[in-house]
Amino acid sequence: MQSNVNASASSKIRKARITIDWKSIGFNSVMPILAVLLALLAGAVMLLLLGANPLEAYAAMITGVFGSVSGLTQALVKATPLLLVGLGICIAFRASVINIGGEGQIILGALAGTWFSLEFDSWPGWLLIPTTIIAGFLAGGIWGFIPGILKARFQVNEILSTVMMNAIALQLMNLLLRGPLIDPAGVTAGTYLAQSERLPEQVWLSRLVPQTLLHTGLIIAILLAFVVYIFLWRTTLGYRIRAVGLNPDASRYAGISVPLNQALSLTLAGGFAGLAGVIEVIGVQHRLLEGITSGYGFSGIVAALFGGLHPLGLIPASVLFGGLLVGADKMQRAVQVPSALITAILGLVVLFVVGSAYLSRRWAARRLIAATKGDSGARLEAAPGMGMEVAGGEATPEEANP
């Protein structure tokens, strides 16, 4: 009889371990959406203070995205760099490092892609496109490797170093766009615009929808999201990165190099941001312009947090945040509010999303503690020789948690 009780209790514990926690999944899914709604509610208060109608403003935001094919495709265009930057953020955060250098890494990827495609403009498209993309990835990776190695070797705070690298990249782009990379046609015309020469057509990414800006870079970004998921959860290297982020001391004890994996994660984060830059150049602008980043380096962090720092969750999160960016521009034109208000509303979205992530972590920690106590109670009840009886061969919740 006692052996049957033990077997039943053990079987129940094993089943509990593989049961999907739908409550936690639902909570983590609802919290970011609720955060956005609360941010928009706070934004409505600010709109009222400026004398604008919040209903009219948000109606313009929604119709700006879903009211036409152009709005939908533009949201997907903006989602592409957000997704690519966010993938790098996911890798960095899993290693417990913070990459604030997305802006500079986007610039380096765009610079490298522009130079490479102009330098080898005689190559056919099937060769020039992938090599240009690789050049952008490597340039962004190098820009991310510098703060990574500084943290690994000298314990330099990666937040400070990546922010400084943003400033260096911006000044480097300004220098090159007014010097070696300046458009010769602009020099001839005497305009001296800070932009590069138009890229060769064979390097342009093809359009997915005619007469729109939606290009095949979106497909590349989605495929890479699945690649990053497999990398983080199905490879030894990805396991080491996640282990370093979860517990550096235990990882070090297990023989995993914490500095090496943190530097690697920052390098990969830089590479994905560089991809965003080069794909923006060859997919949308077809030349390098000032302001090529459009704030994607910072917005990608928000999209990553919105997606739960998970590569697959980042896909819908990027589309949603891209829609917010497009809708916000439409709202500004429709109700004639200052651009600073749009920035403030997007900032509120960031604030509330980060706050929801904190609440989600607290919720998960409490449920883990409760589950651990319940598991311990079940094990004690099933232990032989303790003089305990289990009705019907199964432990009830009340018995497992006296």
N, C-alpha and C positions, 0 to 999 in steps of 0.2 A: 504493500500500500504506500509506504513512504517513498519507494522508488518511482511509483506512478505520479505521486505529487511532485517530486523533483523534476521528472521529465515534463510534466504539464507546465510547471512554472518556467522551466528553461525554454520550452517551446514558445511560451507567450512572450518572454523577454526577447527572443530572436525575432518574432514577428513584429514586435513593437519597434525594433531597430530598423526594419526595412519599410515600415509604414510611412507613406508620404505625409508630411505635415502640411495639410492643406490650409490650416489656420494661419500658419506663418507665411506661407506663400501668398495667401490672400492679403494679409496685413502688409507685407512688403510691396505688393503690387498696388494697393490702394493708397499708401502713404505718399508716394511722389505725386500722384494725381491730385490728392487732397491738398498737397503743398502748393501746386500750381494754382488751384482754385482759390486758396487763401491769398496767394500773392496777387491774383487778379482782383480779388475783393479789396485788398489794401490799395491797389492801383485805382480802383473805382473811386475810393475816397479822395485820392489826389486829383483825379479828373474833375470831381465835383468842386474841389477847392479852386480849380482853374476855370470854372464856369463851363466845362464841357459835359455833355451827356454821356455817362458811362455805357448805357445800353447802345447808343448810336456808335460809340467808339469801338466797343467789342463786337458789334455786328459787322462793322467795317473790317475788323481784324479777321473774323471768320470768313466773310465773303472774299476777302483778299486772298485767302488760301484755297477755299473750296468753291469759289464762285466761277472759276474758269480753269481751263487746262493749263494756261500759262502760270497761274498761281500754284497749282499742284506741282507742276514740273519744277518751278523755281524753288519750292520748298525742298524737293528731292535734291536739287543742285546744291543747296546750302547744307543739306544733311550729309552729303558726301565727305567734305573735309571735316565736318564735326565727327563723323564716324571714324575716320582714319586717325584723327588726333586722339579721340576717345579710346581707341584700341591701345595706343601707346600709354595713355593714362592708366588704363586697366592693368597693364603689365607692371608699370611702376608702382602703383598702389599695392599690388599683390606682394611686392618686395618691400613694402613699408617705406618707400621713398616717394617724394612729391616732385613732379616735373612741372614747373611753372614756365619752362622755357619753350613752350610750343610755338609762340610767335616767332622767335628767332630761328627755330628749326624749320618752320614753314618757309621763312625767307631763304635760308640756305638751300633747301630743296628746290625752291623756285629758281634761285640763282644758278644752281648747278644744272638743272634741267634746261634752262634758257641757253646757257653757254654751250652745253653739249649739243643741243639740237641745231644751234646756229653754226657751230664748228664743223659738224658732220652732216650738213644739209644735203649732201649728195647721196646719202644712204637711203635705201628703200624703207618704206614705212614699217614693214614687218620686222625689220631689224632696229630701226631708229626708235620706235615707240618703246619697246621693252628696255633697251639700253638707256634711254633717257629716264625712264621711271627708276631704273636701278641706280642711276647717277644721283637722282634726287633723294632716294632712300639712303645711299651711302653718305651724302653730304649732311643730311639731317642726323644720321647716326653719329657721325664724327662730332657734330655740334652737341649732341647729347652725351657723347663719351667724355668730353672734357670735364663737365661737372661731375660725371660718374667717377672718373679716376681721381679727381680732387677729393671726393668724399671717401673713396676707398683708401687712398694713400695718406691723406692729411686731415681727414675728418672735417672737411669744409662743408658747411651747411648747404645742401643742394638747393634750397629755396633761394638763398642769396646769390649763389653762383649762376643759377639758371636765369634769374631776373637780369643779372649783369650781362649774361650772354645775349639776352634779347636786345639790350641797348647796343651792344657791339654789332650784332647782325643788322640792325636797322641802319646804323651809320655806314656799315659796309655796303649795303644795298644803295643808299643814297650816293655814296662815292662812285660806285660802278655805273649807276644809271646816269650819272653826269659826266662819265668818263668813257671807259672802254666799251660799255654796253649800250651807250646812248644810240638812239635811232639815227642813222645817217641821213634819212629823209628829213628829220626835224632840224638837223644841223644845216642842211642845204636850204631849207625854207626859212631858217632864222628863228624858229620857235623854241628850239632847245628844250623840248618837253622831256621830263624825267621818265622815259620809257624806253624799252628795248626795241630792236627791229622786230618786225612781224616774223613769227616762226614759220618754217617751211610747212606746207599743207600736209605733207605725208606724215607729220608727227601729230597732227590734230586727232583727237579722239572722236570717233564717229558719234553722231546724234542718235539717241534712242527714239525720240519723237521729233518728226520734221518741224522746222521753224520754231524750235525751242532750244534752250541751252542744256537740256538734259542729255548727258553723254554716258558713254560706257564706263566711265570711272565709278559710277554708282555700283555697277555689277562687280567691279574689281574690289571695291570696299566691302561689299556684302560677303564675297568669297573669303576675303582676308579675315573677316570676323569669325568665320567658322575655322579658319586656319589657326587663329589665335586661341580659340576655345580648345582645339585639339592640342595645341602646344602647351597650354597651361595645365590641362587636366589629363592628358594622355601621353605625356613624355616625361622622361626623367629630369630634364632640364627645367621644365615647367614646374614639376613637383618641388624641385630645390628652391626655385624662386618663391613659390607659395610658402614653403616651409620657413624660409628666411623671414618673410613678412609676418607669419603667425608667431614664431618664437625664435628670435636670433640666437639666444643662449643654447636652446636645445639643438638648433641646427649646427651651431659651432661644435657642440659636444659630439654630434653625429658625424663630424668630419666635413660638413658643408661649408664652403668658404663664403661667409656673409659679405665681405666687401666686394668680392668678385661678382657675386650674383646681383648685388645692388647696382654695381657699375654696369653690368650687362643689361639690367632692366632699364636703366636710364638711356643706354645706347639704343636699345630697341624702341623706346618711347620716342627718342629723337628721330629714328628712322621712319617711324610711321607718320610723325609730323612732317618730315621731309617729303614723304609720299603725298600728303595733302597739298603741299606747296607745288610740287611738280605737276600733279594732276589738275590743280586749279589753273595752271599756266597752259598746259597743252589741251585741256578739256573745255575751258571757259574763255579765258582772256586771249589766248594765242599770242601773247607777248607779256613781258614782265612790266608791271606798273607799280607805282608807289601805292601803298595801301593794299597790297595783294593779300595780306593776312585777313583783313576784315574782322579782326578780333576772334578768329576761329581758335587760336591757341588757348584763349581763356574760356570761350564758350564750350570747347570740347571737354573741359574739366567738368562743367555743369552737366553736359550730356552724359558723361561717364558716371557721375554720381546719380543722375536720374535713372540710368540703366542698372543701378546696383553694382557698378564696377564689374559687370559680367559682359563678355564680348557679345553674346547673343541678345541680352537685354538692352545692349547699346543700340541695336538696329532700330527698334521702334522709338527709343528715346531720342535718337538723332533726328529721325523724321519729325517727331513732335516738336523738338526745339527748333528745327529748321522752319517748320510752319509758324512757330511763334515769331521768328525773326522776320519772315515775309509779311505776316499779318501785322506786326508792329509798324512796319514801314507804311503799309496801307492805312492803318489807323492814324498815323501822324498826318498824312496828307488829307484824310477825310475830315477830321475834326480840328485840324490846324492847331495842334498842341506843340510845345517846344520839343526838340529832339532830346533834351535832357530828361524830360518826363519818360520817354520811351526807355532811355538808359536806366532810369530809376525803377521802372516796372520790371525790366529784365533782371536788374539787380535784386529786386524782391524775390523773383523766381529763384535765383541762386540761393538767397538766404533761406528761404523756406524749404527748398529741396535739400540743402545741407542739414537743416534742422530735422527734416523727416528721416534722413539717413541716420542721424544720431538716435532718434527715437526707435528706429527699427533695430539698431544694435542693442539698445537697452531691452527692448522686447525680447529679442533672441536670447540675450543673456539670462533674463528671468526665466524664460521657458526651459533653458538648458539646466538651470539650477533646480527647477521644479522636477524636470525629468530625471535628473541625477538622484534626487531624494526618493522619487518613486521607484527607480531602478534598485536603489540600495534597500528599500523596504521590501521589495519583491524577493531579492536575494536572501535577506534575513529570514523571511517567512518560509522560503523553500529550503533553508539549511537543515540538515538532518540533526536529530538529537536536541532540538531547541524546545520541544514540547508544544509546537504550534500546529494547528489544524487548518486546512484550507477547504472550505466548503465546495463540494462538487469538483474538486481537483483543480480549481482556478482561483487565483488571488483577486479579490475585489479591490477597487480603488480605495475604499475606506480602510481595508485591512492593510494595504500596502503603505498607506500614509496615516498612521495612527495620530 
